[in-house]
Amino acid sequence: MSQIIVLLLLGMFFSHAHADGVNLKFCYEDDSVYPWITGTNEGLVISEIHMIEKEVDMQFELIRLPWKRCQNEVKEGRIHAAIAASFNKDRAKWGSYPVDTKGGLNKELSLFTDSFFIYRRTDSAVRWQNHRFENLNQKNVGVQLGYSAGKDLEELGYQVTYLPTSEDLVAVLKSHSLEVIVLQNYEAQRLITLNPDLEKIMVKEAEPVKVAEQFLLFNTSFYNANASLVQTIWEAAAKVRKSKAFKDERAVYLKEK
């Protein structure tokens, strides 16, 4: 009997050790995406990830990289998941998103939702209406490198110039190099708050280019081998997003009442 008890205790120990030994690596963008990413280990989605850690009783290794490289590292399996990736067909070839019982994208298991908007020069005749450009006349549209909104515009037949940061996009608009750029909603507000004179140079089109849920995007090979673990993390993300603690922190960042 004593041998059985010893074996059971050893089994419990090694099971616990195995769970603790899972070292998951997540990457996130190295540029500011307010309020979600505001610095190294800073921002609302980073706080959300730390809340998820507590929910699943795990600790994740968070690595900050250029967004394009972050996605490539997940694609190649060197990093397990990318933080805050919206859905697009190219990513779905190598990455796994949460799906519902009908096989569709399960938006309930997202980290957050954000919007992408067209910003044009105030002296430009270009307009964005009914999900199409007017008066663009073969001009390029500026989009941040690695952003799915760029692929969406390319699929509509538009030419895209990719630049590393939101500040770079605003700079080319100011210099007249481009007439039109795409910015994430809250990040654009941050830039304008820092530099109110931007409102004299650029104006936001009313209709968003894209309203997108942002997910923890896992490498598909890793997901296939650890589906139960990944599902648990996705479900924890949904629970945290709906929690009072997260909503309170979001209200502080966005000055919501």
Secondary structure, DSSP 8 states (H G I E B T S, - for coil): -HHHHHHHHHHHHHHHHHHHH---EEEEESS-BTTTB-BTTBSHHHHHHHHHHHHHT---EEEEE-HHHHHHHHHTTSSSEEEEE---HHHHTTEE--B-TTSSB-GGG-SEEEEEEEEEETT---EEETTEEES-TT--EEEETT-HHHHHHHHTT--EEEESSHHHHHHHHHTTS-SEEEEEHHHHHHHHHH-GGGGGTEEE-SS-SEEEEEEEEEEHHHHHHSHHHHHHHHHHHHHHHTSHHHHHHHHHHHT--
